[in-house]
Amino acid sequence: MVSAEMDPHAVQTLRTRAFFRQFPQGHAPESYYRYAMGQAPQPWTSPTETQWEAACREALQVKLGSPADDAILHDHIHRIASQARKEGTPWVLVGGPPCQAFSLMGRARNRGKSGYVPEEDERHFLYQHYLTILAKYRPTVFVLENVKGMLFKVGGRNVFNEMFEQLQRPSGRHGPRYRIQPIIQPADSTGDWLPQDFMVHAETLGLPQARHRVILMGVLEGASPVAHTIQPREDRFTVSDVIGGLPHIRSVPTDADVKSWPKFSKRILRSCASYARSIDRPVAQHLRDLAERAGDSEELDTGARWMPVSLNCKLPSHLNDFIRDRRLDGVLNHQARPHMSSDLMRYGFAAAYAAIMGRSPRGADEFPVELYPLHRSWAQNDRFVDRFKVQRADAPSSTITSHIAKDGHYYIHPDPLQLRSLTVREAARLQTFPDNYIFEGPPVSQRRQVGNAVPPWLGHEIAGVVYKTLT
């Protein structure tokens, strides 16, 4: 196995996890857990140094498009493909070309760049590196994932249709041929796929997140006559289902010295209640009630990289054993990020509004004037109507993206008494990462890694489809 990533912190995360996976389930060494708890400088010791070296060989730091790095990656893939061919076993290629240029947020940013020409942005065509690997090494199955923006035209070019045609014959008429199929069988489909047939709605597969992604699976011609798919679920899971049992923590104001959180939060919520009268009386009353509760509440911690607490919460049955680890007597990466007091007031108002109205406040018309952010375009530009978004406790979260690294405005915690955005661990749970998954690097990098990732449970479901297809 080999993985390719260019961000150094993400590479370190992948190596730490690759080390964990060197051992049978439930038998990771104690050194891994001591490292997680900050009691050891590294996850390995002398008896497990061989496994650590294997993990370092597995997780490569390379950048697609760099000739030197491409050579390193191709050398590793060549060895994997050659070994599989020698043993007569299948091998699988999984990847997602960088998606910043396809994402809706990326498109919005690019439109604001003077002289930007979409057709000249090479990021739209990085999938061609993927085609090169398919043509040269012929994996038995490949899985390609990207954002739904890939379905839209780029400067008049239909990139998805071009890519779909090229994936079927990555080296032209005389090379390998692939049968491309969705991983979820579309209703009443005749086999002539439409682009929207490849859109996967993660919330229909047991995730507590509304994450919509384009996923294609290709099977080498002759490898398997049967096309397996995932059966969507009817039940849905919510934010509260997966983060409701984590320790309550509070925000860290950057412009106030908080000696008593109950007094501070009461003052914040009272001010919000006063401002909210101009927007909605029930919301204002709810904020007044919250202010009284805050004044009588206990002090809250700000969280930490490691919190030694017992978790008695039960997750949805299909995720409980997948996420929980009985050997991990505490919580990793659960620390509140710093915010200005003005943002804490916006978070408090937005969370209370969502609790009463069943949705986040949208734009200037649904925010008190006193809480307007200092952006000249706030009141005039509809691009900013969702700037402050609460992750409602009673619904799946919105898509966790790398934007969570920039600020917490799109990821406001549903509990107004905590006055904060989501922690790395809460975002990781919404992404279905196991609790024993260690994110390396500073918090901003950890958030970016969580947002850029494919949810592990979604990967688990796709792996099941691949396995059934091959066997």
C-alpha positions in Angstrom: 0.0 0.0 0.0 1.1 3.6 -0.7 -0.4 7.0 -0.2 0.6 10.3 -1.8 0.1 13.7 -0.1 2.0 17.0 -0.4 1.1 18.8 2.9 3.8 17.9 5.5 1.5 17.8 8.5 -1.0 15.6 6.6 1.9 13.3 5.7 2.8 13.0 9.3 -0.8 12.2 10.2 -0.9 9.5 7.5 2.3 8.0 8.8 1.1 7.9 12.3 -2.1 6.2 11.2 -0.2 3.8 8.9 1.8 2.7 11.9 -1.4 2.0 13.8 -2.7 -0.1 10.9 0.4 -2.3 11.0 -1.1 -4.2 13.9 -4.2 -6.4 14.1 -7.4 -4.7 15.2 -7.3 -4.1 19.0 -3.5 -4.9 19.2 -1.9 -1.5 18.6 1.1 -1.0 21.0 0.7 0.9 24.2 3.2 3.4 22.9 0.6 4.6 20.3 -1.8 5.5 23.1 0.9 7.0 25.3 1.8 9.2 22.3 -1.9 10.2 21.8 -2.0 11.3 25.5 1.2 13.3 25.2 3.1 10.9 27.4 5.6 9.8 24.7 7.5 11.8 22.0 6.7 9.3 19.3 4.2 6.5 18.7 6.8 3.7 18.3 9.5 2.2 20.5 12.5 0.0 19.6 10.4 -3.2 19.3 8.1 -1.6 16.8 10.6 0.5 14.8 10.3 -1.8 11.8 6.5 -1.1 11.6 7.3 2.6 11.9 9.8 2.5 9.0 7.2 0.6 6.9 4.6 3.4 7.7 7.1 6.0 6.5 7.6 4.2 3.2 3.8 3.9 2.8 2.9 7.6 3.3 4.8 9.6 0.7 5.2 13.4 0.6 4.9 14.2 -3.1 3.3 16.9 -5.3 1.5 15.8 -8.4 3.0 17.5 -11.5 6.5 17.7 -10.1 8.7 15.5 -12.3 10.9 14.4 -9.4 7.9 13.6 -7.2 6.0 11.9 -10.1 9.0 9.6 -10.6 9.0 8.6 -6.9 5.2 7.9 -6.9 5.4 5.9 -10.1 8.3 3.9 -8.8 6.2 2.8 -5.8 3.1 2.1 -7.9 5.2 0.1 -10.3 6.3 -2.2 -7.5 2.8 -2.6 -6.2 1.4 -3.4 -9.7 4.3 -5.8 -10.5 3.8 -7.7 -7.3 0.1 -8.0 -7.8 0.6 -9.2 -11.4 3.2 -11.7 -10.2 0.9 -13.1 -7.4 -2.2 -13.0 -9.7 -4.0 -10.7 -7.2 -6.0 -7.5 -7.9 -5.0 -4.1 -6.8 -7.0 -0.9 -6.5 -6.2 2.8 -7.2 -8.1 5.3 -5.1 -7.7 9.1 -5.6 -9.2 12.5 -5.7 -7.4 15.1 -7.9 -7.0 18.4 -6.0 -10.5 20.1 -6.1 -9.9 23.7 -5.2 -10.7 24.9 -8.7 -13.8 22.8 -9.0 -15.3 23.7 -5.6 -18.1 26.3 -5.4 -16.0 28.3 -2.9 -13.0 28.1 -5.2 -15.0 29.3 -8.2 -16.3 32.2 -6.2 -12.8 33.3 -5.3 -11.5 32.8 -8.8 -14.3 35.0 -10.3 -12.8 37.9 -8.2 -9.3 37.5 -9.6 -8.4 39.9 -12.3 -7.6 38.2 -15.6 -8.5 34.7 -14.3 -9.2 32.3 -17.2 -10.7 29.0 -16.1 -9.4 27.1 -19.1 -5.9 28.1 -18.2 -6.1 26.9 -14.6 -4.1 23.6 -14.6 -5.9 22.5 -11.4 -8.9 21.7 -13.6 -6.9 19.0 -15.4 -4.9 17.4 -12.7 -7.0 14.3 -13.2 -4.8 13.6 -16.3 -2.1 12.4 -13.9 -4.6 9.9 -12.7 -5.1 8.8 -16.4 -1.4 8.3 -16.8 -1.3 5.9 -13.8 -4.3 3.9 -15.2 -2.7 3.6 -18.6 0.7 2.5 -17.3 -0.2 0.2 -14.4 -3.8 -1.1 -15.1 -5.3 -1.4 -11.6 -8.1 -3.9 -11.4 -10.4 -1.3 -10.0 -10.1 2.4 -9.5 -12.2 4.8 -7.5 -12.1 8.6 -8.3 -13.7 11.1 -5.9 -14.2 14.9 -6.3 -16.5 17.8 -5.5 -19.9 18.2 -7.2 -18.5 21.3 -9.0 -16.8 18.9 -11.3 -20.2 18.4 -13.0 -20.3 22.0 -14.1 -18.7 23.5 -17.2 -15.3 25.2 -17.1 -15.2 28.1 -19.5 -17.6 26.3 -21.9 -15.8 22.9 -21.6 -17.6 20.0 -20.1 -14.7 18.6 -18.0 -16.7 15.7 -16.5 -17.8 14.4 -19.9 -14.2 14.6 -21.2 -12.9 12.9 -18.1 -15.6 10.2 -18.3 -14.6 9.3 -21.9 -10.9 9.3 -21.1 -11.3 7.1 -18.0 -12.9 4.4 -20.1 -9.8 4.3 -22.4 -7.0 6.1 -20.5 -4.4 5.3 -23.2 -6.6 5.4 -26.3 -7.8 2.6 -28.5 -5.1 0.1 -27.8 -4.7 0.3 -24.0 -6.8 -1.0 -21.1 -10.5 -0.5 -21.1 -12.6 0.2 -18.0 -16.3 -0.1 -17.3 -17.4 3.0 -15.3 -20.2 2.7 -12.9 -21.8 4.6 -10.0 -21.4 3.2 -6.5 -25.1 3.7 -5.8 -27.4 2.1 -8.4 -29.6 4.9 -9.8 -33.4 4.3 -9.9 -34.7 3.0 -13.2 -31.3 3.2 -14.8 -30.7 1.5 -18.1 -26.9 1.6 -17.8 -26.6 4.7 -19.9 -25.3 6.8 -17.0 -26.0 10.5 -16.6 -23.5 12.8 -14.8 -25.9 13.1 -11.8 -25.9 9.3 -11.4 -22.4 9.6 -9.9 -23.4 12.1 -7.2 -23.3 10.4 -3.8 -25.3 11.9 -0.9 -23.4 10.8 2.2 -26.3 11.3 4.5 -28.1 8.4 2.7 -25.3 6.0 3.6 -25.3 6.4 7.4 -23.2 9.6 7.8 -24.3 12.4 10.1 -23.4 14.9 7.3 -24.9 16.2 4.1 -21.8 15.7 2.0 -22.4 15.5 -1.8 -19.6 14.2 -3.9 -18.9 12.8 -7.3 -17.6 9.3 -7.1 -16.8 7.0 -10.0 -15.7 3.3 -9.9 -14.0 1.8 -12.9 -13.5 -2.0 -13.3 -10.9 -3.3 -15.7 -12.6 -5.1 -18.7 -12.8 -8.8 -18.0 -12.0 -8.5 -14.3 -15.6 -8.9 -13.0 -18.9 -9.5 -14.8 -20.9 -8.2 -11.8 -21.4 -4.6 -10.9 -22.2 -4.3 -7.2 -23.6 -1.1 -5.6 -24.5 0.3 -2.2 -28.0 0.3 -1.0 -29.0 3.6 0.5 -30.4 3.7 4.0 -33.8 5.2 5.0 -32.7 6.4 8.5 -30.8 9.6 9.0 -28.3 10.6 11.7 -27.8 14.0 13.3 -25.1 16.2 14.8 -26.3 15.4 18.3 -26.0 11.6 17.6 -22.3 11.8 17.2 -21.0 14.9 19.2 -23.7 15.1 21.9 -21.7 13.0 24.3 -18.4 14.9 24.0 -17.3 17.1 27.0 -18.9 20.6 27.1 -16.2 23.2 26.7 -16.2 26.9 26.2 -14.6 29.4 23.7 -11.5 31.3 24.3 -12.1 35.1 23.9 -9.1 36.8 22.3 -10.0 40.3 23.7 -11.3 39.5 27.2 -9.8 38.1 30.3 -12.5 35.6 31.5 -12.3 35.0 35.3 -15.8 33.6 35.5 -17.4 31.9 32.5 -20.9 31.9 33.9 -20.8 35.7 34.4 -19.1 36.3 31.0 -21.5 34.1 29.0 -24.5 35.6 30.9 -23.4 39.1 29.9 -22.9 38.0 26.3 -26.3 36.3 26.0 -28.1 39.2 27.7 -26.7 41.6 25.1 -27.8 39.3 22.3 -31.3 39.2 23.8 -31.5 42.9 23.8 -30.3 43.1 20.2 -32.6 40.3 19.0 -35.8 42.2 19.9 -35.6 43.9 16.5 -35.5 40.6 14.7 -37.7 38.1 16.5 -39.3 38.2 20.0 -39.3 34.4 20.6 -35.6 34.3 19.8 -35.0 37.3 22.2 -37.0 35.5 24.9 -35.0 32.3 24.4 -31.7 34.3 24.7 -33.0 35.8 28.0 -33.8 32.3 29.3 -30.3 31.1 28.2 -28.7 34.0 30.0 -30.3 33.0 33.3 -29.2 29.4 32.8 -25.7 30.6 31.9 -25.5 32.5 35.2 -26.3 29.4 37.2 -24.1 27.1 35.2 -20.7 25.6 36.2 -17.3 26.7 35.0 -16.3 25.2 31.7 -12.9 24.2 30.5 -11.5 25.4 27.2 -10.6 21.8 26.2 -7.2 20.4 25.3 -5.3 18.2 22.8 -5.9 15.4 25.3 -8.7 15.4 27.8 -8.6 12.4 30.2 -12.4 11.9 30.7 -14.6 8.9 30.5 -17.1 8.8 27.6 -20.3 6.9 28.3 -22.1 8.2 25.2 -23.4 5.7 22.7 -23.2 6.4 19.0 -25.5 5.0 16.3 -25.0 1.3 16.2 -23.3 1.1 12.8 -20.8 3.8 13.9 -20.3 2.8 17.6 -17.5 0.2 17.1 -16.2 2.0 14.1 -15.5 5.3 16.0 -15.1 4.3 19.6 -12.0 2.8 21.1 -12.3 1.3 24.6 -8.6 1.6 25.2 -8.7 5.4 24.7 -9.8 6.7 28.1 -10.3 10.3 27.0 -10.8 12.6 24.1 -8.2 13.8 21.5 -8.1 17.1 19.6 -11.0 18.6 21.5 -10.0 22.2 22.2 -11.9 25.4 21.5 -10.5 27.8 19.0 -10.0 31.5 20.0 -12.7 34.0 18.9 -13.3 37.7 19.4 -16.1 38.6 21.8 -18.1 40.2 18.9 -18.0 36.8 17.1 -19.1 35.0 20.3 -22.1 37.3 20.4 -22.9 36.4 16.8 -22.5 32.7 17.6 -24.8 33.0 20.6 -27.5 34.8 18.6 -27.2 32.4 15.6 -27.4 29.3 17.8 -30.5 30.6 19.7 -32.1 31.6 16.4 -31.5 28.1 14.9 -33.0 26.5 18.0 -36.2 28.5 17.6 -36.5 28.9 13.8 -35.1 25.5 12.8 -32.4 27.1 10.6 -29.5 29.5 10.8 -30.1 33.3 10.3 -29.4 34.3 6.7 -27.9 37.6 5.9 -28.3 41.2 7.1 -32.1 41.0 7.3 -32.0 38.3 9.9 -29.2 39.7 12.0 -29.4 42.6 14.5 -27.6 45.7 13.2 -25.5 45.7 16.3 -24.1 42.3 15.3 -23.2 43.1 11.7 -19.6 42.1 10.9 -17.3 44.8 9.6 -17.5 43.8 6.0 -18.7 46.5 3.6 -20.4 43.8 1.4 -22.3 42.2 4.2 -25.6 44.0 3.7 -25.4 44.3 -0.1 -23.9 41.0 -1.4 -25.9 37.8 -1.3 -22.7 35.7 -1.3 -22.5 36.3 2.4 -26.0 35.3 3.5 -24.7 32.1 5.0 -21.6 33.6 6.6 -22.8 32.4 10.1 -24.1 28.9 9.9 -25.1 26.8 12.9 -24.7 23.0 12.8 -28.2 22.1 14.1 -28.3 19.4 16.7 -31.4 17.7 15.2 -30.1 17.4 11.6 -27.1 16.2 9.7 -24.3 18.7 9.5 -23.5 20.7 6.4 -20.4 19.6 4.5 -17.2 19.7 6.5 -14.7 21.4 4.2 -11.2 22.9 4.5 -12.8 26.3 5.1 -13.2 25.2 8.8 -9.4 26.0 9.0 -10.0 29.7 8.2 -12.7 30.6 10.8 -15.6 29.0 12.7 -18.4 31.0 11.1 -19.8 28.1 9.0 -19.4 25.6 11.9 -21.1 27.1 14.9 -21.8 24.7 17.8 -25.5 24.3 18.3 -25.3 24.9 22.1 -25.5 28.6 22.8 -24.1 28.2 26.3 -20.7 27.0 24.9 -20.4 30.0 22.5 -18.0 28.5 20.1 -17.3 26.8 16.8 -16.7 23.0 16.4 -13.5 21.5 17.6 -11.3 19.3 15.5 -12.7 16.2 17.2 -16.3 17.2 16.7 -15.6 17.8 13.0 -13.7 14.5 12.9 -16.7 12.7 14.4 -19.1 14.3 11.8 -16.6 13.0 9.2 -16.8 9.5 11.0 -13.1 9.4 11.9 -12.3 6.9 14.7 -11.6 8.5 18.1 -8.1 7.0 18.1 -7.2 8.8 14.9 -4.4 11.3 15.7 -4.2 14.5 13.7 -0.7 15.9 13.6 0.4 19.5 13.2 -1.0 22.8 14.6 -4.8 23.1 15.1 -5.2 25.1 11.8 -3.6 22.2 9.9 -5.7 19.6 11.8 -8.9 21.4 10.8 -7.8 21.6 7.1 -6.9 17.8 7.1 -10.4 16.9 8.5 -12.1 19.1 6.0 -10.1 17.8 3.0 -10.7 14.1 3.9 -13.1 11.6 2.5 -15.2 10.4 5.5 -13.8 7.0 6.6 -17.3 5.5 6.9 -17.9 6.4 3.3 -14.6 4.8 2.4 -15.6 1.7 4.3 -18.9 1.5 2.3 -17.0 2.0 -1.0 -14.4 -0.6 0.0 -17.3 -3.1 0.5 -18.5 -2.5 -3.1 -15.0 -3.0 -4.4 -14.5 -6.2 -2.4 -17.8 -7.7 -3.6 -17.1 -6.7 -7.2 -13.7 -8.4 -7.1 -14.9 -11.6 -5.3 
